Amino acid sequence: MKGFIHSIETFGTLDGPGIRYVLFMQGCPLRCLYCHNPDTWFLNKDKEVSAKEIIEDYKNYKSFLKNGGLTVSGGEPLLQLDFLLDLFQRAKGENIHTALDTSGITFKEEEKYIFKLRSLLQNADLVLLDLKHIDSIEHKKLTGKGNEEILNFAKFLSKENIPTWIRHVIVPGITYKEEYLLKLGNFIGTLKNVKAVEVLPYHNLGINKYRELQLPYTLENVKSLSAKEAEAAYNIILYGMRETLNKR
């Protein structure tokens, strides 16, 4: 089984526990306004590799990855579900810790899809779930699509008891609003599988890629989020989680 990949990072420290081998997949159905990898949007570009080749390459770095593992990110990795399934099954056969970094946008209540997804998650030690915006209308403005299937995916992960880290990018004027952060916390509080919540401050470091690709960057005048603002956002989310938990 082969997949289209964008790039590989062999010393990742931000995509799961420990030092990670991070595989960035090609293709994404979302068009997030703050995306810092617009060159991953389109499928069937860049390099095509087999799952076996990735595992063999991973072994070259195994000595300093022993406390980490393999993370598959994107783009949106679930666009290439069959490749992921092959890769994660091989990784588990080698006792490699596996993490899936996804938005969950591809989720659908179809028997064939659910069967493959369950098979994949049985070989996943961790899911890093990127919740872009809790409000579906605002989510569509931010990413081009609504969030209904993403939230359904989050509920599915909870039902299947898959260890999950929630990640949320805080963008001034878009997601950095108390009502949205509180509502997000309320929703996270309904999930029974969440092991961590990460607040990711918005930055515009990817703007040069847009210029190189001759793409418009609509958030050019939005300032990066400060550490103090990120902490405040995190505390609001936690407050919302506690509100929900206290009602159980």
C-alpha positions as CSV (number, residue, x, y, z in Angstrom):
1,M,0.0,0.0,0.0
2,K,1.4,3.4,-1.0
3,G,0.5,6.9,0.1
4,F,1.3,10.4,-1.1
5,I,3.4,12.3,1.5
6,H,4.5,15.9,1.8
7,S,7.5,15.5,4.0
8,I,9.1,13.8,7.0
9,E,10.4,15.2,10.3
10,T,12.8,12.9,12.2
11,F,13.1,14.9,15.4
12,G,9.6,16.1,16.2
13,T,8.8,17.3,19.7
14,L,5.4,18.9,19.3
15,D,3.3,16.1,17.9
16,G,2.8,13.6,20.7
17,P,4.8,12.3,23.7
18,G,8.6,12.1,23.4
19,I,10.7,12.6,20.3
20,R,8.7,11.7,17.2
21,Y,9.1,10.6,13.6
22,V,6.5,12.8,12.0
23,L,5.0,11.9,8.6
24,F,3.2,14.7,6.9
25,M,0.6,13.4,4.4
26,Q,-0.5,15.1,1.3
27,G,-4.1,16.3,0.7
28,C,-6.6,18.2,2.9
29,P,-10.3,19.0,2.3
30,L,-10.1,22.0,4.7
31,R,-8.8,25.5,3.8
32,C,-8.1,26.9,7.2
33,L,-7.3,30.6,7.0
34,Y,-4.3,30.2,9.2
35,C,-2.9,27.0,7.6
36,H,0.9,27.1,7.6
37,N,1.2,24.3,5.0
38,P,-1.0,25.2,2.0
39,D,1.4,23.1,-0.1
40,T,-0.2,20.0,1.5
41,W,-3.7,20.8,0.3
42,F,-3.8,18.8,-2.9
43,L,-3.6,15.0,-3.2
44,N,-1.5,13.1,-5.6
45,K,1.5,15.5,-5.5
46,D,5.0,15.2,-4.2
47,K,6.4,11.8,-3.1
48,E,4.7,8.4,-3.2
49,V,6.0,5.9,-0.7
50,S,4.9,2.5,0.7
51,A,4.1,1.8,4.4
52,K,7.0,-0.7,4.4
53,E,9.4,2.0,3.3
54,I,8.3,4.4,6.1
55,I,8.8,1.7,8.7
56,E,12.3,0.9,7.4
57,D,13.2,4.5,7.4
58,Y,11.9,4.9,11.0
59,K,14.3,2.2,12.1
60,N,17.2,4.4,11.1
61,Y,16.3,6.8,13.9
62,K,15.0,4.2,16.4
63,S,17.7,4.7,18.9
64,F,16.7,8.2,19.8
65,L,12.9,7.7,19.2
66,K,12.7,5.0,21.9
67,N,10.7,7.2,24.2
68,G,8.6,8.7,21.4
69,G,7.2,7.1,18.3
70,L,5.5,7.7,14.9
71,T,3.0,10.5,14.3
72,V,1.1,10.8,11.1
73,S,-0.1,14.4,10.4
74,G,-1.0,16.4,7.3
75,G,-2.7,17.8,5.4
76,E,-5.4,15.4,6.5
77,P,-4.1,11.8,7.0
78,L,-7.5,10.2,7.1
79,L,-7.9,11.0,3.4
80,Q,-5.5,8.1,2.8
81,L,-7.1,5.7,5.3
82,D,-6.0,2.5,3.6
83,F,-2.4,3.6,3.6
84,L,-2.7,4.6,7.3
85,L,-4.2,1.2,8.2
86,D,-1.3,-0.6,6.6
87,L,1.3,1.7,8.2
88,F,-0.1,1.5,11.7
89,Q,-0.5,-2.3,11.6
90,R,3.2,-2.5,10.5
91,A,4.2,-0.1,13.3
92,K,2.4,-2.0,16.0
93,G,4.2,-5.2,14.7
94,E,7.4,-3.4,15.4
95,N,6.2,-2.1,18.8
96,I,6.2,1.5,17.7
97,H,4.1,4.0,19.6
98,T,1.6,5.5,17.0
99,A,-0.2,8.8,17.0
100,L,-2.7,10.2,14.5
101,D,-2.9,14.0,14.1
102,T,-6.3,14.7,12.4
103,S,-9.2,17.1,12.2
104,G,-11.7,14.2,11.8
105,I,-13.3,16.0,8.8
106,T,-13.5,12.8,6.8
107,F,-15.7,11.0,9.4
108,K,-18.9,9.4,8.1
109,E,-21.5,7.0,9.5
110,E,-20.9,4.3,6.8
111,E,-20.4,0.7,7.6
112,K,-17.3,0.1,5.4
113,Y,-15.7,3.4,6.6
114,I,-16.4,2.7,10.3
115,F,-14.9,-0.9,9.9
116,K,-11.6,0.5,8.5
117,L,-11.5,3.4,11.0
118,R,-12.0,1.0,13.9
119,S,-9.2,-1.2,12.6
120,L,-6.9,1.8,12.3
121,L,-7.7,3.0,15.8
122,Q,-7.1,-0.4,17.3
123,N,-3.5,0.2,16.2
124,A,-3.3,3.8,17.3
125,D,-2.0,4.6,20.8
126,L,-3.1,8.3,20.6
127,V,-5.2,10.7,18.6
128,L,-4.4,14.3,18.4
129,L,-7.7,15.9,17.5
130,D,-7.7,19.4,16.1
131,L,-10.9,21.2,16.9
132,K,-10.9,24.3,14.8
133,H,-14.0,26.1,16.0
134,I,-16.9,25.0,18.1
135,D,-19.5,27.0,16.2
136,S,-20.3,25.3,12.8
137,I,-21.1,28.6,11.0
138,E,-17.9,30.2,12.2
139,H,-16.1,26.9,11.5
140,K,-17.2,27.1,7.8
141,K,-15.9,30.7,7.6
142,L,-12.6,29.6,9.1
143,T,-12.1,26.3,7.2
144,G,-14.6,26.2,4.3
145,K,-16.6,23.4,5.9
146,G,-18.9,23.0,8.9
147,N,-17.9,21.0,12.0
148,E,-20.7,18.5,12.4
149,E,-18.7,15.5,11.3
150,I,-15.7,16.6,13.3
151,L,-17.8,16.7,16.5
152,N,-19.3,13.4,15.6
153,F,-15.8,12.0,15.2
154,A,-14.9,13.3,18.6
155,K,-17.9,11.6,20.1
156,F,-17.0,8.4,18.3
157,L,-13.5,8.5,19.8
158,S,-15.0,8.9,23.2
159,K,-17.4,6.0,22.7
160,E,-14.5,3.8,21.5
161,N,-12.4,5.0,24.4
162,I,-9.4,6.1,22.2
163,P,-6.9,8.2,24.2
164,T,-7.1,11.7,22.7
165,W,-5.4,15.0,23.1
166,I,-7.6,18.0,22.0
167,R,-5.8,20.8,20.2
168,H,-7.2,24.2,19.5
169,V,-5.6,27.2,17.7
170,I,-6.5,30.5,19.3
171,V,-6.9,33.2,16.7
172,P,-7.5,36.8,17.8
173,G,-10.9,38.0,16.7
174,I,-12.0,34.5,15.4
175,T,-11.6,31.8,18.1
176,Y,-10.4,34.1,20.9
177,K,-13.8,34.9,22.2
178,E,-15.1,33.9,25.6
179,E,-18.4,32.5,24.4
180,Y,-16.7,30.1,21.9
181,L,-14.0,29.0,24.3
182,L,-16.6,28.3,27.0
183,K,-18.8,26.4,24.6
184,L,-15.7,24.4,23.5
185,G,-14.9,23.6,27.1
186,N,-18.5,22.5,27.6
187,F,-18.2,20.1,24.7
188,I,-14.9,18.7,25.7
189,G,-16.3,18.0,29.1
190,T,-18.8,15.6,27.6
191,L,-15.9,13.4,26.2
192,K,-14.6,10.6,28.4
193,N,-11.3,9.9,26.7
194,V,-9.5,13.2,26.7
195,K,-6.0,13.0,28.3
196,A,-4.9,16.5,27.5
197,V,-6.0,19.9,26.1
198,E,-3.5,22.0,24.1
199,V,-4.0,25.6,23.3
200,L,-1.9,26.6,20.2
201,P,-1.4,30.4,19.8
202,Y,-1.9,31.7,16.3
203,H,1.1,32.9,14.4
204,N,1.6,34.0,10.8
205,L,5.0,32.3,10.2
206,G,3.6,30.5,7.2
207,I,2.9,33.8,5.3
208,N,5.9,33.4,3.1
209,K,4.6,30.1,1.7
210,Y,1.5,31.8,0.6
211,R,3.6,34.4,-1.2
212,E,5.7,31.7,-2.9
213,L,2.5,29.9,-4.0
214,Q,0.9,33.2,-5.0
215,L,-2.0,32.6,-2.7
216,P,-3.8,35.3,-0.7
217,Y,-3.3,35.2,3.1
218,T,-6.4,36.8,4.6
219,L,-5.1,36.9,8.2
220,E,-2.0,39.0,7.3
221,N,-2.9,41.8,9.6
222,V,-3.9,39.6,12.5
223,K,-1.4,39.8,15.3
224,S,0.1,36.7,16.9
225,L,-1.4,35.6,20.2
226,S,0.6,36.4,23.3
227,A,1.4,33.9,26.0
228,K,-0.8,35.7,28.4
229,E,-3.8,35.6,26.0
230,A,-3.1,31.9,25.4
231,E,-3.2,31.2,29.1
232,A,-6.4,33.1,29.5
233,A,-8.0,31.1,26.7
234,Y,-6.9,27.8,28.2
235,N,-8.4,28.8,31.6
236,I,-11.8,29.6,30.0
237,I,-11.8,26.2,28.2
238,L,-11.0,24.5,31.5
239,Y,-13.8,26.4,33.2
240,G,-16.3,25.2,30.5
241,M,-15.1,21.6,31.0
242,R,-15.6,21.8,34.7
243,E,-19.1,23.2,34.2
244,T,-20.1,20.1,32.2
245,L,-18.3,17.7,34.5
246,N,-20.1,19.2,37.6
247,K,-23.5,18.5,35.9
248,R,-22.8,14.7,35.5
